[in-house]
Amino acid sequence: MSTLRDSQRAKVYDAEQLVRAVFDRADEFGRRTVEVHGSRLTLPAERKFASVESVQEYCDRVFRLNWVAAEWERAATPIRVRARAGTVAAHYESGRDVLAVPVHGSSSRRGGGPWALRELVILHEIAHHLESRPDAVAPHGPEFCGRYVDLVEGVLGPEAGLLLRITFYDSGVSLT
């Protein structure tokens, strides 16, 4: 794990919460079209997961995507998904290649199972896994944020990627 100061961490988490809220509202009201900075975006449906096993299958499929394997060498290193006892956060264990997700406890704001069993959260953790130099960069630095946006754009869709990019920009988050 990096010992560098993670100066963007709070901004990244705040921006992600805003993006997840937009997706939650789209699900709640059945309206997938949103307006952001004068552009109309039609948001894709975000995958929700029922179990650790379904998250594992999803991670394995993401790593097998040709463009992911070509872009990030670490995609060849498998990740192991495990249940996390807590309910507050998902996290990635860098030295062990483990993604830990809470599977019990509080649900997302408007239901739908434990809050972390959703595509945006899992892509965040995958972006950590794909870092080839974890000791040389801040965990939520520009390199991570650029990689995360690229994953969201390529896996979830360009509209979701644009929403995340704009929200990062508005929140003062730096991207590479």
Number of C-alpha atoms within 10 A of each C-alpha: 14 13 11 13 12 13 13 18 15 13 17 19 14 13 22 19 13 16 19 20 15 16 20 18 15 18 15 12 8 9 12 16 13 17 10 12 8 7 8 11 16 16 21 15 14 16 13 19 21 14 16 20 14 14 22 19 11 17 22 16 10 19 21 14 13 10 11 19 15 13 11 16 12 16 24 14 11 14 22 18 19 17 15 17 13 13 16 13 13 20 19 22 15 17 9 10 17 18 25 22 28 22 23 16 13 14 15 16 13 12 11 14 19 21 25 24 25 19 21 23 19 24 22 22 21 24 25 23 25 25 20 13 10 18 13 12 19 20 23 25 20 16 17 23 24 16 22 25 23 21 21 23 18 17 16 19 17 19 18 24 20 17 23 24 24 17 20 23 13 11 18 13 21 18 17 9
